[in-house]
């Protein structure tokens, strides 16, 4: 009885082991190839639970996610002007035909990355060689990336890979050229700055001269107007004096004498030496008669 139970347990354990060896799981991040004696018998691209023949079949998994191929160091390329530029780029790719991928590169990601990098570099060398530095840096940068993506993707399809994007992160001059370009740009900026300063100084002098001219014109006009007004005032005053003198010459003489007395005896320290019979004292002499 015990022996029978033991045999049953052993058999159940063996069946469980055999069943576990017959099952495999593919998740959403993977593709799988089922091999039988080294030959591809099926490809699993949908996630789920699958079965295989134990001991005769084995499964190999491949990453189905989008992968990044990033250059470690910038690559050197030559433009149409025979100028060297350093290019830093990256590629986004993924496996779309896992069977072809296995047949072409043995499922080795390193070999696939090497193949992609060679294709990208070859396409870059061709595209950069047809364009100037300005076109490479900014003018046709987007167009270059689209051409690189199309060419690289076309070649990558041969190994079961899709290239989603090729990006130029940085396009720059080598250090020795960068220093020369920087010095030239610095000299150019200084030249432009000096021209602007000189132009500004000339414009400032022009504005200042025009302001001085306008100032002189305004002062001259003001002086002319003032003199004209003063002359008109003097003429009116003279006319008034003449009219007043014509109406009462005695009162006019008396008024003018008072003005003369006022100006002559303004200060206590003023001294005048005159003949007592002088006409200057005419109204002072007669003031007493008026009081009687």
C-alpha positions, 0 to 999 in steps of 0.5 A: 500500500505504501509502495503504491502511494509512493509510486503515485506521488513520484508519478505526480511529481514527474508529471508536474515537472514534465508539465512545467517543462512544457509551459513557457510564458511570453510577456508584453515586452518580449518576443519568443522563438521556439526551437526544435533541435536547433531549427525554428519551429514557431515564433510567439509575438503575443503575450500569453501562456504557451506549450512546447515539447520538453527536452526536444524544444527550447525557447529563446526570448528577445526584447520587443521594446524600443531600444536606443543606440547612442554613440559614445563619442562624437563622430567626425564627418567632412562637409561639402566645404571640406570642413570637419564637424563632430556629430553626436547622434542617437537611433531609436529602433526595435525588433519587428521580425524576430525570426529574420532578426535571429537569422541575420544576426543570430539574435545578438543585439551587439551585432545588430547595433554594430550593423545599425551604427555602420549604416547610420555612419555611412548615410551621414558621411554621404549626406554631410558630404553634399551639404555646407556647414550652415546647411548641416548645422541649421539650414537642412538639419531636419531634412538630413535626419529624415533622410538618415531615418529612411535610409537606415530603416530601409537597410535595417529591415533586412535584419528584421529591425525597424528604425523609428528615428535618427536624431542629431543631438549636436553638430559642432566643430573640432576644438582646433577649428572651434577656437579659430571660428570663435576668434573670427566671430569675436573679431567680427562682433568687435568690428560691428560694435566699433562701427555702431559706436562710431555711427552713434557718436556721429549721430550724437554730434549731428543731433547736438549741432542741430540742437545748438543751431535751434537754440541760437535761432530761438534765442535770436528770435526771442531777442528780436521779439523782445527788442521789437516789443521794447521798441513798441513800448518805448514808442507808446511811452514817448507818445504818452509823454508827448501827449501829456506834455502837450496838454499841460506842460507845467504839470509835466515839468513838475512831474519830471522834476519830482522824478529827478529829485527822487533819483538825486536824493535816494541815499543820505550819503548823496552829495550834489554841488549846484548853484542855488539859482539853478533851475534844478531847484525851481520847484523847491524854491516855489514850494513855500509860496504855494504853502502861504 
